[in-house]
Amino acid sequence: MERRRHPAARPAPVATDSMRRHRPDYWLLILCALLLSIGLVVVYAISPALRGGGHIVTRQLIAIGLSLVAFVATTKIPLGQWQKWRKPLLIAAGVATALALIMPVNPNYPAHRWVRLGGLSFQSVELLKFAVVVWLAGVLAAAVSQGWIKDVKRMARPLGLLLGVIGGVVVFVQSDFGSGVVMLAMMGVMMTVAGVPLRRLFLVGAVIGAALLVAIAVTPYRRERLQAYLNPATSHCSQAATGYQACQAIVAVGSGGLIGLGLGSSVQAYGYLPEAPNDSIFAIYAEKFGFIGSIVLLAIFGTLFTRLFNIAGRAPDNFSRFLVLGIAAWLGTQTLINIGAMIGLFPLKGITLPFISYGGTSMVFVAAAMGLVYQVSSYTVLRVSNERSGGHDNRLDGRRVRGAYHPDFSGRG
């Protein structure tokens, strides 16, 4: 009996300018612009409560401008070129990570996460996320097309080194547990879709889970955060308490009620909630816009992730497909962790909310990633599988998709 091939194993050329382009998914632009605008409004609204608030708003505007440049740049460079650059890009991210380890630290943020050159600085792990998703998409696409996706030894060489860097450097040395989890989730999603045997993934996942537990056990502040999460009744909202930020975040979310206190009526931003414009911005947003506003924001994120999944399902080749799914997993995991921590579902982690939080590095690389997705959306394909029923194949899992975006090849798009 002929062996059934995995749906992702269809060999296809990498999308290039020689392939026929069509109208891209403009909803991506609308949704991203909407999220950036919401973030800017919230940062502006809480700026009077922050020291140097006007400077923060100016820096946020500069970050949005740089993000637009990054977005345009990644849409203009052909996808095939990105696949060729995957190794140099990963090496550059490794060099940036090494530089961050030897740079002097800011006394307010004593972790070795930032590369500072003169008045400029950026967080190396954000470049590493971007590099990992591009590199792994290229590796998995090559493994599928060449038939060694299930070769344990061959797959273990590159992935083992990468996991070592993420676990040893990002999680342990840089103490960036949240970013480590995001990258591991991103890699897990991409490898699952590519066809890596689930049994092996579960085994690797168990080993990684054990390593993460060790990372928590050997770090006092992580243990305290976990204990505060598991036993919220024992923590209180005094500034000396480990669960202070998580407690104040829940107070902010609850204070918003149904419709919120309004843009100019925040209480928690005035010195009560730490990292108000950064990690805790969703709590401030919920305080200002309430339950209804929070549902609207979640709906916008949900629509964005639905578009990403649809684009991945109709991507023209394996590299593009894995790339878009990796980016969706990256942003989705980060969004889930950030919002979940603010409402008490997860332990508190210092991780930004994509498009919304204050901070240039995260915003720039998220915009660069979305530029790649936007470029893929202009090469999506649609195969008719059942003309009688009018259905279409979703190239990710073979299921029929109704109302899928049909590229316009008439020249008008």
C-alpha positions in Angstrom: 0.0 0.0 0.0 1.3 3.4 -0.9 2.3 5.5 2.1 0.3 8.6 2.5 2.4 11.7 2.5 2.1 14.5 5.1 0.2 17.5 3.7 3.2 19.7 4.3 5.4 17.5 2.2 4.3 18.9 -1.2 7.4 20.3 -2.8 7.0 23.8 -4.1 9.2 26.6 -5.2 9.9 29.5 -2.9 7.7 32.5 -3.8 9.8 34.9 -5.8 9.0 38.0 -8.0 9.0 35.6 -11.0 5.8 34.1 -9.7 2.6 36.0 -10.4 1.7 38.4 -7.6 -1.8 39.4 -6.7 -3.5 41.8 -4.3 -2.1 41.3 -0.8 -4.2 41.0 2.3 -4.9 44.6 3.1 -6.7 43.5 6.3 -3.3 42.9 7.8 -2.5 46.6 7.3 -5.8 47.7 8.8 -5.5 45.4 11.9 -1.9 46.3 12.6 -2.5 50.0 12.2 -5.5 49.7 14.5 -3.5 48.0 17.2 -0.6 50.5 16.9 -3.1 53.3 17.2 -4.6 51.8 20.3 -1.2 51.4 21.9 -0.3 55.0 21.1 -3.5 56.3 22.6 -3.0 54.4 25.8 0.6 55.4 26.2 -0.4 59.0 25.5 -3.3 58.8 28.0 -1.0 57.5 30.9 1.9 59.8 30.0 0.9 62.5 32.5 1.3 59.9 35.3 4.8 59.0 34.2 8.1 60.7 34.8 9.2 62.2 31.5 5.8 61.3 30.0 6.2 63.6 27.0 9.5 62.0 26.2 7.9 58.5 26.3 5.2 59.6 23.8 7.9 61.0 21.5 9.9 57.8 21.7 6.7 55.7 20.9 6.1 57.8 17.8 9.7 57.2 16.7 9.3 53.5 17.3 6.2 53.4 15.2 8.1 55.3 12.4 11.0 52.8 12.6 8.4 49.9 12.5 6.9 51.3 9.3 10.4 51.3 7.8 11.0 47.7 8.9 7.7 46.6 7.6 8.3 48.2 4.1 11.8 46.7 4.0 10.7 43.2 4.7 7.9 43.4 2.1 10.4 44.5 -0.6 13.1 41.9 -0.1 12.0 38.7 -1.9 11.1 35.7 0.2 13.7 33.6 -1.6 16.4 36.0 -0.4 15.2 35.7 3.2 15.6 31.9 2.9 19.2 32.4 1.7 19.9 34.8 4.5 18.6 32.5 7.3 22.1 31.4 8.5 23.7 34.9 8.4 20.6 36.2 10.2 20.9 33.7 13.0 24.6 34.3 13.3 23.9 38.1 13.6 21.4 37.4 16.3 23.9 35.2 18.1 26.5 38.0 17.9 24.0 40.5 19.3 23.1 38.2 22.1 26.8 37.8 23.0 27.3 41.5 22.9 24.4 41.9 25.3 26.1 39.6 27.7 29.2 41.7 27.9 27.5 45.1 27.9 27.3 47.1 31.2 23.8 46.8 32.6 21.3 49.4 33.7 21.0 49.5 37.5 17.2 49.6 37.1 17.3 46.6 34.8 20.3 44.5 35.9 19.8 41.7 33.3 22.1 41.4 30.3 19.5 41.8 27.7 20.3 45.1 26.0 22.9 46.1 23.4 23.8 49.8 23.9 25.7 51.8 21.4 25.9 55.4 22.2 22.4 56.7 22.7 20.9 53.8 20.9 19.9 50.5 22.4 17.9 47.4 21.5 16.9 44.1 23.1 18.9 41.3 21.5 16.2 38.6 22.2 13.8 40.3 19.8 16.3 40.0 16.9 16.8 36.4 18.0 13.0 35.6 17.8 12.9 37.1 14.3 16.1 35.2 13.2 14.8 31.9 14.7 11.5 31.9 12.9 13.2 32.7 9.5 16.0 30.1 10.1 13.7 27.3 11.3 11.3 27.9 8.4 14.2 27.4 6.0 15.5 24.3 7.8 12.1 22.6 8.0 11.3 23.4 4.3 14.6 21.8 3.3 14.0 18.8 5.5 10.5 18.3 4.0 11.6 18.7 0.4 14.7 16.5 0.8 12.9 13.9 2.9 14.9 14.0 6.2 12.2 15.6 8.4 12.0 12.3 10.4 15.8 11.8 10.6 16.5 12.2 14.3 20.2 12.6 14.1 20.1 15.2 11.3 17.4 17.2 12.9 19.0 17.1 16.3 22.2 18.8 15.2 20.9 22.3 14.4 17.9 22.2 16.8 20.0 21.0 19.7 22.4 23.9 19.4 19.5 26.4 19.1 17.7 24.9 22.2 21.0 25.1 24.1 21.3 28.9 23.3 17.6 29.5 24.2 17.8 27.6 27.5 21.3 28.4 28.6 21.6 32.0 27.5 18.1 33.5 27.2 16.5 31.7 30.1 19.4 31.2 32.6 21.9 34.0 31.8 19.6 36.7 30.6 16.8 35.6 33.0 14.2 36.1 30.2 12.0 33.2 31.0 9.0 34.6 29.0 10.9 35.0 25.8 12.3 31.5 26.1 8.8 30.1 26.4 7.7 32.1 23.4 10.5 30.8 21.2 10.0 27.2 22.4 6.2 27.4 21.6 7.0 28.9 18.2 9.4 26.1 17.4 7.0 23.5 18.6 4.2 24.7 16.4 6.4 24.9 13.3 7.9 21.4 13.8 4.5 19.9 14.4 3.1 21.3 11.2 6.2 20.2 9.3 5.6 16.6 10.2 8.2 15.9 13.0 6.9 12.8 14.8 4.7 13.8 17.8 6.2 11.1 20.0 9.7 12.7 19.6 8.3 16.2 20.1 6.6 15.1 23.3 9.9 13.5 24.5 11.8 16.7 23.8 9.0 18.7 25.4 9.2 16.7 28.6 13.0 17.3 28.8 12.5 21.1 28.2 9.7 21.2 30.7 12.0 19.6 33.3 14.7 22.1 32.5 12.2 25.0 32.9 11.2 23.6 36.3 14.9 23.6 37.3 15.2 27.2 36.1 12.3 28.1 38.4 13.7 26.1 41.3 17.2 27.6 41.3 16.0 31.2 41.0 14.5 32.7 44.1 12.4 35.4 42.5 10.9 32.9 40.1 10.0 30.6 43.0 8.4 33.5 44.8 6.4 34.5 41.7 5.2 30.9 41.2 4.2 30.6 44.9 2.3 33.9 44.7 0.5 32.6 41.7 -0.3 29.2 43.2 -1.4 30.8 46.5 -2.9 34.2 45.8 -4.6 34.3 49.2 -1.2 34.4 50.9 0.0 37.4 48.8 -1.0 40.9 49.4 -0.8 44.3 47.6 1.9 45.9 49.7 5.0 47.0 47.7 7.2 44.6 49.6 5.1 41.6 48.5 6.3 39.4 45.6 2.8 39.4 44.1 2.5 43.2 44.2 2.4 43.8 40.5 0.1 40.9 39.8 -2.2 42.1 42.5 -2.3 45.7 41.3 -2.9 44.5 37.7 -6.0 42.6 38.8 -7.1 45.7 40.7 -6.7 47.8 37.6 -8.7 45.3 35.4 -11.4 45.0 38.0 -11.6 48.8 38.4 -12.5 49.2 34.7 -15.9 47.6 35.3 -18.2 47.3 32.2 -17.2 50.4 30.2 -14.1 51.7 31.9 -13.1 54.8 33.8 -12.2 56.7 30.7 -8.9 57.9 29.1 -8.2 60.6 31.6 -9.3 58.8 34.8 -6.7 56.0 35.4 -5.7 55.5 39.1 -3.3 52.5 38.8 -1.0 54.3 36.4 -0.1 56.9 39.1 2.6 54.9 40.8 0.5 51.9 41.8 1.0 49.5 38.9 4.7 48.9 37.9 5.7 48.9 34.2 2.4 50.6 33.3 3.3 51.4 29.7 5.2 48.2 29.1 4.3 44.8 30.5 1.2 46.0 32.4 -0.3 48.0 29.6 -3.3 45.7 29.1 -4.3 46.2 32.8 -4.2 49.9 32.2 -6.2 49.5 29.0 -8.8 47.4 30.8 -9.0 50.1 33.5 -9.7 52.8 31.0 -12.0 50.9 28.6 -13.5 48.3 30.8 -14.8 44.8 29.9 -16.4 45.9 26.6 -13.2 47.6 25.5 -11.1 44.5 26.4 -13.4 42.2 24.4 -13.0 44.6 21.4 -9.2 44.4 21.7 -9.3 40.6 22.0 -11.5 40.5 19.0 -9.0 42.5 17.0 -6.2 40.2 18.0 -8.4 37.2 17.2 -9.2 38.5 13.7 -5.5 39.1 13.1 -4.5 35.6 14.1 -7.3 34.2 11.9 -5.9 36.1 8.9 -2.4 34.7 9.7 -3.7 31.2 9.8 -5.6 31.6 6.5 -2.6 33.0 4.8 -0.5 30.1 6.1 -3.1 27.7 4.8 -2.8 29.1 1.3 0.9 29.9 1.2 2.6 28.9 -2.1 5.5 26.8 -0.6 6.6 25.2 2.6 9.1 27.9 3.6 6.3 30.6 3.4 3.9 28.3 5.3 6.2 27.5 8.1 7.3 31.2 8.3 3.7 32.5 8.7 2.8 29.8 11.2 5.9 30.6 13.3 5.1 34.3 13.3 1.5 33.5 14.3 2.8 31.3 17.2 5.3 33.9 18.2 2.7 36.8 18.5 -0.1 34.5 19.7 2.0 33.1 22.6 3.3 36.5 23.6 -0.2 37.9 23.6 -1.6 35.0 25.6 1.2 35.2 28.2 0.9 39.0 28.6 -2.9 39.2 28.9 -3.1 36.0 30.9 -0.7 37.3 33.5 -2.6 40.6 33.8 -5.9 38.8 34.7 -4.3 36.1 36.9 -4.4 33.1 34.6 -0.6 32.8 34.4 2.3 33.8 36.6 3.6 37.3 36.0 6.3 37.5 33.3 8.0 40.6 31.9 6.9 40.3 28.3 5.3 42.9 26.0 1.9 42.9 24.4 2.6 43.0 20.6 1.8 46.3 18.9 0.4 47.8 22.1 3.2 48.0 24.7 5.7 50.9 24.9 9.1 49.9 23.5 10.9 50.2 20.2 12.8 46.9 19.8 9.8 44.6 20.1 7.6 46.8 17.9 10.2 47.0 15.2 10.8 43.3 14.9 7.1 42.5 15.2 6.5 44.9 12.3 9.3 43.3 10.3 7.7 39.9 10.8 4.4 41.2 9.7 6.0 42.6 6.6 7.1 39.0 5.7 3.5 37.8 6.2 2.2 40.6 4.1 4.5 39.6 1.3 3.4 36.0 1.6 -0.2 37.1 1.3 0.5 38.5 -2.2 1.5 35.0 -3.4 -1.3 32.9 -1.8 -2.7 30.1 -3.9 -6.2 28.6 -4.0 -6.8 25.1 -5.4 -10.3 24.0 -6.3 -10.9 20.6 -4.8 -14.7 20.1 -5.3 -16.2 22.1 -8.1 -19.6 20.7 -7.4 -19.7 21.9 -3.9 -17.8 25.1 -4.6 -15.3 24.4 -1.8 -11.5 25.1 -1.8 -8.6 23.3 -0.3 -6.8 24.7 2.6 -3.2 23.8 1.8 -2.2 23.5 5.4 -4.4 20.6 6.4 -6.4 19.7 3.3 -9.8 20.7 4.7 -12.3 22.7 2.6 -12.5 26.4 3.3 -15.4 28.5 2.2 -15.1 32.2 1.4 -11.4 32.0 1.2 -9.5 34.9 -0.3 -9.3 34.4 -4.1 -6.4 36.2 -5.6 -7.2 38.5 -8.5 -5.0 37.7 -11.5 -6.7 40.1 -13.8 -4.0 42.7 -13.3 -6.2 45.0 -11.2 -4.8 43.7 -7.9 
